[in-house]
Amino acid sequence: MAASGPAPERAVLLRTRDLFFRARLEGVIRAAGHTPVAAGAAGLAVVELADDASLERVCALVADGTAVVAFGAHVRADLLRAARAAGADAVANSAIEAWLRRRLAADA
C-alpha cells in the first residue's frame, strides 16, 4: 500500500528559493498543524516573488483555484501589485511570517 500525502486542505505549497525563508516558513506551517509540500494539491500556496517566472507561477495557481500568498522584496512593488491584480494576497518579505501565522490560525 502506498503512503498517502497530507490532505490537500492541510497541505501548504511552499515555493521559495531562499533557504532562510523556507526554513522559517516551514516552521510556521508545521507549528500550525499543517504540512509544507513542494508540489501537489494544497489548500494554500506560498510563493516567493523574485521574477516574471514566479509571477507566472502565482497566476497559474490562482487560475487553478488555489489560494495564494506571494511575498517579495518591498523594492519589487511591481511584482507585488501584479500578484494582487492576479487575485493573490501579496506581502513584503518582512510581513510573510505574521501573515502566514494569522491565515493558518484562521483555518484551524
C-alpha positions as CSV (number, residue, x, y, z in Angstrom):
1,M,0.0,0.0,0.0
2,A,1.4,3.4,-1.0
3,A,1.7,6.1,1.6
4,S,-0.6,9.0,1.1
5,G,0.4,12.6,1.4
6,P,-1.3,15.2,3.6
7,A,-5.0,16.1,3.0
8,P,-4.9,19.0,0.5
9,E,-6.6,21.3,2.9
10,R,-3.8,20.7,5.4
11,A,-1.0,21.0,2.8
12,V,0.7,24.3,2.2
13,L,2.6,24.5,-1.1
14,L,5.9,26.4,-0.4
15,R,7.8,27.8,-3.3
16,T,10.8,29.8,-2.3
17,R,14.4,29.7,-3.4
18,D,15.6,31.5,-0.2
19,L,16.7,28.8,2.3
20,F,16.3,31.3,5.2
21,F,12.6,31.9,4.4
22,R,12.0,28.3,3.6
23,A,13.2,27.1,7.0
24,R,11.3,29.8,8.8
25,L,8.1,29.3,6.9
26,E,8.2,25.5,7.2
27,G,8.4,26.0,11.0
28,V,5.3,28.3,11.0
29,I,3.4,25.8,8.8
30,R,4.2,22.9,11.0
31,A,3.5,24.8,14.2
32,A,0.0,25.4,12.9
33,G,-0.6,21.7,12.3
34,H,-0.2,21.9,8.5
35,T,2.3,20.2,6.2
36,P,4.6,22.0,3.9
37,V,4.9,20.4,0.4
38,A,7.0,21.2,-2.6
39,A,4.4,20.0,-5.2
40,G,0.9,18.7,-5.5
41,A,-2.5,19.8,-4.3
42,A,-2.7,22.2,-1.4
43,G,-5.2,24.5,0.3
44,L,-2.7,27.4,0.2
45,A,0.3,28.2,-1.8
46,V,3.1,30.5,-0.5
47,V,5.2,31.8,-3.4
48,E,8.3,33.9,-3.3
49,L,8.2,36.6,-6.0
50,A,11.6,37.1,-7.5
51,D,11.0,37.4,-11.2
52,D,8.5,37.1,-14.0
53,A,8.6,33.3,-13.8
54,S,7.5,33.3,-10.2
55,L,4.7,35.8,-11.1
56,E,3.5,33.4,-13.8
57,R,3.5,30.6,-11.2
58,V,1.3,32.7,-9.0
59,C,-1.1,33.4,-11.9
60,A,-1.3,29.7,-12.8
61,L,-2.1,28.7,-9.2
62,V,-4.8,31.4,-8.8
63,A,-6.3,30.3,-12.2
64,D,-6.4,26.7,-10.8
65,G,-8.4,27.9,-7.8
66,T,-5.6,27.7,-5.2
67,A,-5.5,30.4,-2.5
68,V,-2.1,32.1,-2.9
69,V,0.0,34.5,-0.9
70,A,3.0,35.9,-2.7
71,F,5.9,37.6,-0.9
72,G,8.8,39.5,-2.1
73,A,11.1,42.4,-1.6
74,H,9.5,45.8,-1.0
75,V,11.6,47.2,-3.8
76,R,9.7,45.0,-6.2
77,A,6.4,46.6,-5.7
78,D,5.6,46.0,-9.4
79,L,5.6,42.2,-8.7
80,L,3.6,42.5,-5.5
81,R,1.0,44.7,-7.3
82,A,0.8,42.3,-10.3
83,A,0.3,39.3,-7.9
84,R,-2.6,41.2,-6.2
85,A,-4.1,42.0,-9.6
86,A,-4.0,38.3,-10.4
87,G,-6.0,37.5,-7.3
88,A,-3.4,36.6,-4.8
89,D,-2.6,38.2,-1.5
90,A,0.8,39.8,-1.6
91,V,3.0,41.0,1.2
92,A,6.6,42.2,1.7
93,N,9.2,39.7,2.9
94,S,9.1,41.4,6.4
95,A,5.4,40.6,6.7
96,I,5.1,37.0,5.4
97,E,5.6,35.1,8.7
98,A,2.9,37.1,10.6
99,W,0.5,36.9,7.6
100,L,1.0,33.1,7.4
101,R,0.5,32.6,11.2
102,R,-2.8,34.6,11.0
103,R,-4.0,32.7,8.0
104,L,-3.2,29.3,9.3
105,A,-4.7,30.1,12.7
106,A,-7.9,31.2,11.0
107,D,-8.0,27.8,9.2
108,A,-7.7,25.9,12.4
